[in-house]
Amino acid sequence: MVESGGMAKDIQKELEKIRTGIDKVDNDVVRALARRRALVIRLARVKKELKVPIYDRKREQALVDRVKKWGAHHELNEEFVEVLFRLIIMNSKEVQYHEAF
């Protein structure tokens, strides 16, 4: 079946609209990661003052469990959410070591 020119243009506009929406969400994700990084730096400074270790196995596992549940509630694959947050946690520990210690 051959589509009319107007229909193809409508589909192209819809594609562009969806991609613009995805770009906005991606920007929000990056902004959220930057806010998280700023909090992680503040956390590292407090931990340094209190002489508390950066690595907290129980807190890390609780965070992963919480976001996996939250992700599943929003129809995201739990393995994907876990891998993503393990990367975020790994980066957060690096930031704490390099920025505050």
DSSP file (Angstrom, degrees, kcal/mol; ACC not computed):
  #  RESIDUE AA STRUCTURE BP1 BP2  ACC     N-H-->O    O-->H-N    N-H-->O    O-->H-N    TCO  KAPPA ALPHA  PHI   PSI    X-CA   Y-CA   Z-CA
    1    1 A M              0   0    0      0, 0.0     2,-0.5     0, 0.0     0, 0.0   0.000 360.0 360.0 360.0 132.7    0.0    0.0    0.0
    2    2 A V        -     0   0    0      1,-0.0     2,-0.3     0, 0.0     0, 0.0  -0.778 360.0-138.7 -94.6 129.8    1.4    3.4   -1.0
    3    3 A E        -     0   0    0     -2,-0.5     2,-0.1     1,-0.1    -1,-0.0  -0.613  20.3-114.8 -86.8 146.6    1.1    6.2    1.6
    4    4 A S     >  -     0   0    0     -2,-0.3     4,-2.0     1,-0.1     5,-0.2  -0.381  27.7-110.5 -73.3 159.9    0.1    9.7    0.5
    5    5 A G  H  > S+     0   0    0      1,-0.2     4,-2.1     2,-0.2     5,-0.1   0.872 117.6  53.0 -58.9 -39.8    2.6   12.5    0.9
    6    6 A G  H  > S+     0   0    0      1,-0.2     4,-2.1     2,-0.2    -1,-0.2   0.886 108.1  49.9 -64.5 -39.3    0.6   14.1    3.7
    7    7 A M  H  > S+     0   0    0      2,-0.2     4,-2.2     1,-0.2    -1,-0.2   0.899 110.0  50.2 -66.8 -40.7    0.4   10.9    5.7
    8    8 A A  H  X S+     0   0    0     -4,-2.0     4,-2.3     1,-0.2    -2,-0.2   0.885 110.1  51.1 -64.5 -38.5    4.2   10.4    5.4
    9    9 A K  H  X S+     0   0    0     -4,-2.1     4,-2.5     2,-0.2    -2,-0.2   0.891 109.0  51.3 -65.5 -39.6    4.7   14.0    6.6
   10   10 A D  H  X S+     0   0    0     -4,-2.1     4,-2.2     2,-0.2    -2,-0.2   0.907 111.2  47.5 -62.7 -42.3    2.5   13.4    9.6
   11   11 A I  H  X S+     0   0    0     -4,-2.2     4,-2.4     2,-0.2    -2,-0.2   0.901 111.4  50.7 -65.8 -41.0    4.4   10.2   10.5
   12   12 A Q  H  X S+     0   0    0     -4,-2.3     4,-2.3     2,-0.2    -2,-0.2   0.904 110.2  50.0 -63.2 -41.5    7.7   12.1   10.1
   13   13 A K  H  X S+     0   0    0     -4,-2.5     4,-2.5     2,-0.2    -2,-0.2   0.900 110.4  50.1 -63.0 -41.1    6.4   14.9   12.4
   14   14 A E  H  X S+     0   0    0     -4,-2.2     4,-2.5     2,-0.2    -2,-0.2   0.907 109.2  51.7 -63.8 -41.5    5.3   12.3   14.9
   15   15 A L  H  X S+     0   0    0     -4,-2.4     4,-2.4     1,-0.2    -2,-0.2   0.927 111.5  46.8 -59.1 -46.5    8.8   10.7   14.8
   16   16 A E  H  X S+     0   0    0     -4,-2.3     4,-2.4     2,-0.2    -2,-0.2   0.894 111.1  52.0 -63.8 -40.7   10.4   14.1   15.3
   17   17 A K  H  X S+     0   0    0     -4,-2.5     4,-2.0     2,-0.2    -2,-0.2   0.914 111.1  47.3 -61.8 -44.2    8.1   14.9   18.2
   18   18 A I  H  X S+     0   0    0     -4,-2.5     4,-2.3     2,-0.2    -2,-0.2   0.923 112.0  49.8 -64.1 -44.4    8.9   11.6   19.9
   19   19 A R  H  X S+     0   0    0     -4,-2.4     4,-2.5     1,-0.2    -2,-0.2   0.879 108.9  52.2 -63.8 -37.8   12.6   12.1   19.4
   20   20 A T  H  X S+     0   0    0     -4,-2.4     4,-2.1     2,-0.2    -1,-0.2   0.906 109.5  50.4 -63.0 -41.3   12.4   15.6   20.9
   21   21 A G  H  X S+     0   0    0     -4,-2.0     4,-2.1     2,-0.2    -2,-0.2   0.903 110.0  49.5 -62.3 -41.9   10.6   14.1   23.9
   22   22 A I  H  X S+     0   0    0     -4,-2.3     4,-2.8     1,-0.2    -2,-0.2   0.912 108.8  52.9 -63.6 -42.9   13.3   11.5   24.3
   23   23 A D  H  X S+     0   0    0     -4,-2.5     4,-2.3     1,-0.2    -1,-0.2   0.902 108.7  50.1 -59.3 -41.3   16.0   14.2   24.2
   24   24 A K  H  X S+     0   0    0     -4,-2.1     4,-2.1     2,-0.2    -1,-0.2   0.915 111.1  48.3 -63.9 -43.2   14.2   16.1   26.9
   25   25 A V  H  X S+     0   0    0     -4,-2.1     4,-2.3     2,-0.2    -2,-0.2   0.921 110.1  52.4 -62.8 -43.3   14.0   13.0   29.1
   26   26 A D  H  X S+     0   0    0     -4,-2.8     4,-2.3     1,-0.2    -2,-0.2   0.909 109.0  50.1 -58.6 -42.7   17.7   12.3   28.4
   27   27 A N  H  X S+     0   0    0     -4,-2.3     4,-2.6     1,-0.2    -1,-0.2   0.892 109.2  51.7 -62.8 -39.3   18.6   15.9   29.5
   28   28 A D  H  X S+     0   0    0     -4,-2.1     4,-2.5     2,-0.2    -2,-0.2   0.889 108.1  52.1 -63.2 -39.5   16.5   15.4   32.7
   29   29 A V  H  X S+     0   0    0     -4,-2.3     4,-2.4     2,-0.2    -2,-0.2   0.931 110.9  46.9 -62.4 -46.0   18.5   12.2   33.4
   30   30 A V  H  X S+     0   0    0     -4,-2.3     4,-2.2     2,-0.2    -2,-0.2   0.917 112.1  50.4 -63.9 -42.6   21.8   14.0   33.1
   31   31 A R  H  X S+     0   0    0     -4,-2.6     4,-2.3     1,-0.2    -1,-0.2   0.913 110.6  49.7 -60.3 -42.6   20.6   16.8   35.3
   32   32 A A  H  X S+     0   0    0     -4,-2.5     4,-2.5     1,-0.2    -2,-0.2   0.891 109.6  51.2 -64.0 -39.9   19.4   14.3   37.9
   33   33 A L  H  X S+     0   0    0     -4,-2.4     4,-2.4     2,-0.2    -1,-0.2   0.885 109.3  50.8 -64.6 -37.7   22.8   12.6   37.8
   34   34 A A  H  X S+     0   0    0     -4,-2.2     4,-2.0     2,-0.2    -2,-0.2   0.906 110.9  48.2 -66.6 -41.1   24.6   16.0   38.2
   35   35 A R  H  X S+     0   0    0     -4,-2.3     4,-1.9     2,-0.2    -2,-0.2   0.902 111.5  50.9 -63.3 -40.2   22.3   16.8   41.3
   36   36 A R  H  X S+     0   0    0     -4,-2.5     4,-2.5     1,-0.2    -2,-0.2   0.913 107.8  52.8 -63.4 -41.9   23.1   13.3   42.7
   37   37 A R  H  X S+     0   0    0     -4,-2.4     4,-2.2     1,-0.2    -1,-0.2   0.911 107.2  51.6 -60.8 -43.0   26.9   13.9   42.2
   38   38 A A  H  X S+     0   0    0     -4,-2.0     4,-1.9     1,-0.2    -1,-0.2   0.901 111.4  47.5 -61.3 -40.5   26.6   17.2   44.1
   39   39 A L  H  X S+     0   0    0     -4,-1.9     4,-2.7     2,-0.2    -1,-0.2   0.889 108.9  54.6 -66.3 -39.1   24.9   15.4   47.0
   40   40 A V  H  X S+     0   0    0     -4,-2.5     4,-2.4     2,-0.2    -2,-0.2   0.883 107.1  50.7 -62.5 -39.2   27.5   12.6   46.9
   41   41 A I  H  X S+     0   0    0     -4,-2.2     4,-1.9     2,-0.2    -1,-0.2   0.923 111.1  48.0 -65.3 -43.7   30.3   15.2   47.3
   42   42 A R  H  X S+     0   0    0     -4,-1.9     4,-2.0     1,-0.2    -2,-0.2   0.914 111.3  51.7 -60.8 -41.6   28.5   16.7   50.3
   43   43 A L  H  X S+     0   0    0     -4,-2.7     4,-2.9     1,-0.2    -2,-0.2   0.907 106.9  52.9 -60.8 -43.4   28.0   13.2   51.7
   44   44 A A  H  X S+     0   0    0     -4,-2.4     4,-2.3     1,-0.2    -1,-0.2   0.893 107.9  51.0 -61.1 -40.3   31.7   12.4   51.3
   45   45 A R  H  X S+     0   0    0     -4,-1.9     4,-2.1     2,-0.2    -1,-0.2   0.895 111.6  46.9 -66.0 -39.6   32.6   15.5   53.2
   46   46 A V  H  X S+     0   0    0     -4,-2.0     4,-2.5     2,-0.2    -2,-0.2   0.921 111.5  51.2 -66.7 -43.5   30.3   14.6   56.1
   47   47 A K  H  X>S+     0   0    0     -4,-2.9     5,-2.8     1,-0.2     4,-0.8   0.893 108.9  52.1 -59.9 -39.0   31.6   11.1   56.1
   48   48 A K  H ><5S+     0   0    0     -4,-2.3     3,-0.6     3,-0.2    -1,-0.2   0.932 110.0  48.1 -63.2 -45.3   35.2   12.5   56.3
   49   49 A E  H 3<5S+     0   0    0     -4,-2.1    -2,-0.2     1,-0.2    -1,-0.2   0.893 117.4  41.8 -60.7 -40.8   34.3   14.6   59.3
   50   50 A L  H 3<5S-     0   0    0     -4,-2.5    -1,-0.2    -5,-0.1    -2,-0.2   0.524 108.7-125.2 -84.5  -5.7   32.6   11.7   61.0
   51   51 A K  T <<5 +     0   0    0     -4,-0.8    -3,-0.2    -3,-0.6    -4,-0.1   0.916  56.9 154.2  57.7  45.2   35.4    9.3   60.0
   52   52 A V      < -     0   0    0     -5,-2.8    -1,-0.2    -6,-0.1    -2,-0.1  -0.854  47.6-109.0-102.6 137.1   32.8    7.0   58.4
   53   53 A P        -     0   0    0      0, 0.0    -1,-0.0     0, 0.0    -5,-0.0  -0.282  16.9-131.4 -65.1 152.0   33.9    4.7   55.6
   54   54 A I  S    S+     0   0    0     39,-0.0     2,-0.4     1,-0.0    42,-0.0   0.920  89.0  72.6 -67.3 -44.7   32.7    5.5   52.1
   55   55 A Y        +     0   0    0     38,-0.0     2,-0.4     1,-0.0    -1,-0.0  -0.609  54.1 173.1 -82.9 125.8   31.6    1.9   51.4
   56   56 A D     >  -     0   0    0     -2,-0.4     4,-2.7     1,-0.1     5,-0.2  -0.859  11.6-169.2-131.7  95.9   28.5    0.8   53.2
   57   57 A R  H  > S+     0   0    0     -2,-0.4     4,-2.5     1,-0.2     5,-0.2   0.871  86.4  49.2 -55.1 -43.9   27.4   -2.7   51.9
   58   58 A K  H  > S+     0   0    0      2,-0.2     4,-2.4     1,-0.2    -1,-0.2   0.922 112.6  47.1 -65.1 -43.9   24.0   -2.7   53.7
   59   59 A R  H  > S+     0   0    0      2,-0.2     4,-2.4     1,-0.2    -2,-0.2   0.911 112.5  50.7 -63.3 -42.4   23.1    0.8   52.4
   60   60 A E  H  X S+     0   0    0     -4,-2.7     4,-2.4     2,-0.2    -2,-0.2   0.932 112.6  45.0 -62.3 -46.4   24.2   -0.1   48.9
   61   61 A Q  H  X S+     0   0    0     -4,-2.5     4,-2.8    -5,-0.2    -1,-0.2   0.895 112.1  52.2 -66.6 -38.5   22.2   -3.3   48.8
   62   62 A A  H  X S+     0   0    0     -4,-2.4     4,-2.4    -5,-0.2    -1,-0.2   0.900 110.0  49.6 -62.8 -40.4   19.1   -1.5   50.3
   63   63 A L  H  X S+     0   0    0     -4,-2.4     4,-2.7     2,-0.2     5,-0.3   0.941 112.0  47.4 -63.2 -47.7   19.4    1.1   47.6
   64   64 A V  H  X S+     0   0    0     -4,-2.4     4,-2.2     1,-0.2    -2,-0.2   0.927 113.0  48.5 -60.8 -45.6   19.6   -1.5   44.8
   65   65 A D  H  X S+     0   0    0     -4,-2.8     4,-2.0     1,-0.2    -1,-0.2   0.914 112.3  49.7 -60.6 -42.3   16.7   -3.4   46.2
   66   66 A R  H  X S+     0   0    0     -4,-2.4     4,-2.5     1,-0.2    -2,-0.2   0.934 112.9  44.3 -64.1 -47.7   14.6   -0.2   46.5
   67   67 A V  H  X S+     0   0    0     -4,-2.7     4,-2.9     1,-0.2    -1,-0.2   0.829 109.9  56.1 -71.7 -29.4   15.3    1.0   43.0
   68   68 A K  H  X S+     0   0    0     -4,-2.2     4,-2.6    -5,-0.3    -1,-0.2   0.930 111.1  44.4 -63.7 -43.4   14.6   -2.5   41.5
   69   69 A K  H  X S+     0   0    0     -4,-2.0     4,-2.4     2,-0.2    -2,-0.2   0.934 114.6  48.6 -63.5 -46.1   11.2   -2.5   43.2
   70   70 A W  H  X S+     0   0    0     -4,-2.5     4,-1.0     1,-0.2    -2,-0.2   0.906 112.5  49.0 -61.4 -42.7   10.5    1.1   42.0
   71   71 A G  H ><>S+     0   0    0     -4,-2.9     5,-2.8     1,-0.2     3,-0.6   0.918 110.0  50.3 -63.0 -44.4   11.6    0.2   38.5
   72   72 A A  H ><5S+     0   0    0     -4,-2.6     3,-1.9     1,-0.3    -2,-0.2   0.887 105.6  57.2 -61.3 -38.6    9.4   -2.9   38.4
   73   73 A H  H 3<5S+     0   0    0     -4,-2.4    -1,-0.3     1,-0.3    -2,-0.2   0.805 109.3  46.6 -60.6 -28.9    6.5   -0.8   39.6
   74   74 A H  T <<5S-     0   0    0     -4,-1.0    -1,-0.3    -3,-0.6    -2,-0.2   0.086 124.8-104.0-102.6  21.5    7.2    1.4   36.5
   75   75 A E  T < 5S+     0   0    0     -3,-1.9     2,-0.3     1,-0.2    -3,-0.2   0.788  73.7 142.1  63.9  32.8    7.4   -1.7   34.2
   76   76 A L      < -     0   0    0     -5,-2.8     2,-0.3    -8,-0.1    -1,-0.2  -0.787  61.4 -99.8-100.0 149.0   11.2   -1.6   33.9
   77   77 A N     >  -     0   0    0     -2,-0.3     4,-2.2     1,-0.1     5,-0.2  -0.504  26.9-141.9 -66.2 126.4   13.4   -4.7   33.8
   78   78 A E  H  > S+     0   0    0     -2,-0.3     4,-2.6     1,-0.2     5,-0.2   0.860  99.9  53.3 -62.6 -37.3   14.8   -5.3   37.3
   79   79 A E  H  > S+     0   0    0      2,-0.2     4,-2.7     1,-0.2    -1,-0.2   0.913 108.8  49.9 -63.8 -41.9   18.2   -6.5   35.9
   80   80 A F  H  > S+     0   0    0      2,-0.2     4,-2.6     1,-0.2    -2,-0.2   0.936 111.9  47.6 -60.2 -47.3   18.5   -3.4   33.8
   81   81 A V  H  X S+     0   0    0     -4,-2.2     4,-2.5     1,-0.2     5,-0.2   0.908 112.5  49.7 -61.7 -42.8   17.7   -1.1   36.8
   82   82 A E  H  X S+     0   0    0     -4,-2.6     4,-2.4     2,-0.2    -2,-0.2   0.941 112.1  46.5 -63.0 -47.3   20.2   -3.0   39.0
   83   83 A V  H  X S+     0   0    0     -4,-2.7     4,-2.0     1,-0.2    -2,-0.2   0.933 113.3  50.1 -61.3 -45.5   23.0   -2.8   36.4
   84   84 A L  H  X S+     0   0    0     -4,-2.6     4,-2.0    -5,-0.2    -1,-0.2   0.929 114.0  43.9 -58.8 -47.1   22.3    0.9   35.9
   85   85 A F  H  X S+     0   0    0     -4,-2.5     4,-2.8     1,-0.2    -1,-0.2   0.810 107.9  57.5 -74.6 -27.9   22.4    1.7   39.6
   86   86 A R  H  X S+     0   0    0     -4,-2.4     4,-2.5    -5,-0.2    -1,-0.2   0.897 108.8  48.3 -64.9 -37.3   25.4   -0.4   40.3
   87   87 A L  H  X S+     0   0    0     -4,-2.0     4,-2.4     2,-0.2    -2,-0.2   0.918 112.2  48.4 -65.4 -43.2   27.2    1.7   37.7
   88   88 A I  H  X S+     0   0    0     -4,-2.0     4,-2.3     2,-0.2    -2,-0.2   0.917 112.9  48.0 -62.1 -43.6   25.9    4.9   39.4
   89   89 A I  H  X S+     0   0    0     -4,-2.8     4,-2.4     2,-0.2    -2,-0.2   0.917 109.9  52.2 -64.0 -44.0   27.0    3.6   42.8
   90   90 A M  H  X S+     0   0    0     -4,-2.5     4,-2.0     1,-0.2    -2,-0.2   0.925 111.8  46.3 -58.5 -45.0   30.4    2.7   41.5
   91   91 A N  H  X S+     0   0    0     -4,-2.4     4,-2.7     1,-0.2    -1,-0.2   0.889 109.6  54.9 -64.7 -39.1   30.8    6.2   40.1
   92   92 A S  H  X S+     0   0    0     -4,-2.3     4,-2.4     1,-0.2    -2,-0.2   0.892 107.5  49.0 -62.5 -40.3   29.5    7.7   43.4
   93   93 A K  H  X S+     0   0    0     -4,-2.4     4,-2.4     2,-0.2    -1,-0.2   0.912 111.5  49.7 -65.6 -41.4   32.2    5.9   45.3
   94   94 A E  H  X S+     0   0    0     -4,-2.0     4,-2.6     2,-0.2     5,-0.3   0.930 110.8  49.8 -61.1 -45.3   34.9    7.1   42.9
   95   95 A V  H  X S+     0   0    0     -4,-2.7     4,-3.1     1,-0.2     5,-0.5   0.917 110.3  50.9 -60.0 -43.9   33.6   10.6   43.2
   96   96 A Q  H  X>S+     0   0    0     -4,-2.4     4,-1.6     1,-0.2     5,-0.7   0.926 112.7  45.4 -61.4 -44.3   33.7   10.4   47.0
   97   97 A Y  H  X5S+     0   0    0     -4,-2.4     4,-0.7     1,-0.2    -2,-0.2   0.917 121.7  36.8 -64.7 -43.4   37.3    9.1   47.1
   98   98 A H  H  <5S+     0   0    0     -4,-2.6    -2,-0.2    -5,-0.2    -1,-0.2   0.821 122.0  40.4 -82.7 -31.9   38.6   11.7   44.6
   99   99 A E  H  <5S+     0   0    0     -4,-3.1    -3,-0.2    -5,-0.3    -2,-0.2   0.811 129.4  18.7 -89.4 -31.3   36.6   14.7   45.6
  100  100 A A  H  <5       0   0    0     -4,-1.6    -3,-0.2    -5,-0.5    -2,-0.1   0.610 360.0 360.0-119.6 -14.9   36.6   14.6   49.3
  101  101 A F     <<       0   0    0     -5,-0.7    -3,-0.2    -4,-0.7    -4,-0.1   0.438 360.0 360.0-114.6 360.0   39.4   12.3   50.5
